Amino acid sequence: MWRAHDSRLPGEAFHKLDLDGDGVLSHKELMGAIDELAVEKRPDAKAFQELLDKIDVDADGQISVADFRKLMKDMREMSDADDDEADAAFEARLARAKEAARAKEAAKTS
């Protein structure tokens, strides 16, 4: 299974996804790859479609190797941004939990 953060070269991942071997990725082939990702690693459907539309400049519904490399770069950037947001949310929850524990302990000792 291929993943967006895969360490293989984008060209290698491209050829693995190019199921019919025609040298381009169809929308169907890309969506099949996205469906294989764990739900929490999948890009937002709307954002992913916007990326596809932006990359598929000739609007033929197919992505070339060069287009695919750009897509992978953009997806990694989206994933990194999502990870940063998740980390910040976790840190905020952790801080609130620690504060609640301190308040509870302070209430016990007073």
C-alpha positions in Angstrom: 0.0 0.0 0.0 1.3 3.5 -0.9 1.1 6.4 1.6 1.4 10.1 1.0 4.3 10.3 3.4 6.0 7.3 1.6 9.8 7.6 1.5 10.0 6.2 -2.1 10.6 8.6 -4.9 7.3 10.2 -6.2 7.9 8.5 -9.6 8.0 5.1 -8.0 4.8 5.8 -6.1 3.3 7.1 -9.3 4.0 3.9 -11.2 2.5 1.8 -8.3 -0.7 3.8 -8.5 -0.8 3.7 -12.3 -2.9 0.5 -12.3 -3.4 0.4 -16.1 0.2 1.4 -16.9 -0.8 4.1 -19.3 1.6 6.7 -17.8 -1.0 8.9 -16.3 -3.2 8.7 -13.2 -6.9 8.9 -13.6 -9.2 10.3 -11.0 -10.4 6.8 -10.3 -6.8 5.6 -9.6 -6.1 8.5 -7.3 -9.3 8.0 -5.4 -8.5 4.3 -5.0 -5.2 5.3 -3.4 -6.9 7.8 -1.0 -9.4 5.1 0.0 -6.5 2.9 1.1 -5.3 5.6 3.6 -6.3 5.4 7.2 -9.2 7.7 7.8 -7.2 10.1 10.0 -4.5 10.4 7.3 -6.9 11.1 4.4 -6.9 14.7 3.1 -10.1 16.6 3.3 -12.2 15.6 0.2 -12.9 19.2 -0.9 -9.2 20.3 -0.4 -8.0 17.2 -2.3 -10.4 17.9 -5.2 -9.2 21.5 -5.3 -5.6 20.2 -5.5 -6.5 17.9 -8.4 -8.3 20.6 -10.2 -5.3 22.9 -9.8 -2.8 20.3 -10.9 -4.8 19.0 -13.8 -4.3 22.2 -15.8 -5.6 20.8 -19.1 -8.7 19.4 -17.3 -8.5 16.0 -18.9 -9.0 14.2 -15.7 -5.5 12.7 -15.7 -2.3 13.5 -13.8 1.2 13.1 -15.3 4.3 12.2 -13.3 5.3 15.9 -13.0 1.8 16.8 -11.9 1.9 13.9 -9.4 5.1 15.1 -7.8 3.5 18.5 -7.2 0.4 16.8 -5.8 2.5 14.8 -3.3 4.4 17.9 -2.2 1.1 19.7 -1.6 -0.4 16.8 0.2 2.6 16.5 2.5 2.3 20.2 3.3 -1.4 19.8 4.0 -0.7 16.8 6.3 2.0 18.7 8.1 -0.4 21.6 8.7 -3.1 19.2 10.0 -0.5 17.5 12.3 0.5 21.0 13.7 -3.2 21.8 14.4 -3.7 18.4 16.1 -0.6 18.9 18.2 -1.7 22.3 19.3 -5.2 21.0 20.2 -3.6 18.1 22.2 -1.3 20.5 24.1 -4.3 22.7 25.0 -6.3 19.7 26.3 -3.3 18.5 28.2 -2.8 22.0 29.8 -6.5 22.1 30.8 -6.3 18.6 32.3 -3.2 19.5 34.3 -4.9 22.7 35.5 -8.0 20.8 36.6 -5.9 18.3 38.5 -4.0 21.1 40.2 -7.3 22.8 41.2 -8.7 19.5 42.5 -5.5 18.9 44.5 -5.6 22.5 45.9 -9.3 22.0 46.9 -8.4 18.9 48.8 -5.6 20.6 50.8 -7.6 23.7 51.7 
